[in-house]
Amino acid sequence: MDRKEVQKLESFFQRRFNSKGISIRPRPRKDDSAEVYFGDEFVGVLFRDDEEGELSYNFTMAILDIDLEDA
């Protein structure tokens, strides 16, 4: 993903989740995905899927059971 694409996705996430604390960062040595952060905390990976001319993005977020103990 190029910087312009990352910025567009970051703006989408910030609007969708109503939080300027979300950032999207390119992954080193990977051009098909980026990392999603809330503040300094890594929360997931955003994958670019360009299949047969149809572009979409898939967001994957793992939730550990120990993270649920604080809820």
Stockholm file with secondary structure:
# STOCKHOLM 1.0

chainA/1-71         MDRKEVQKLESFFQRRFNSKGISIRPRPRKDDSAEVYFGDEFVGVLFRDDEEGELSYNFTMAILDIDLEDA
#=GR chainA/1-71 SS CCHHHHHHHHHHHHHHTTCTTEEEEECTTCSSEEEEEETTEEEEEEEEEEETTEEEEEEECCCCHHHHTTC
#=GC SS_cons        CCHHHHHHHHHHHHHHTTCTTEEEEECTTCSSEEEEEETTEEEEEEEEEEETTEEEEEEECCCCHHHHTTC
//
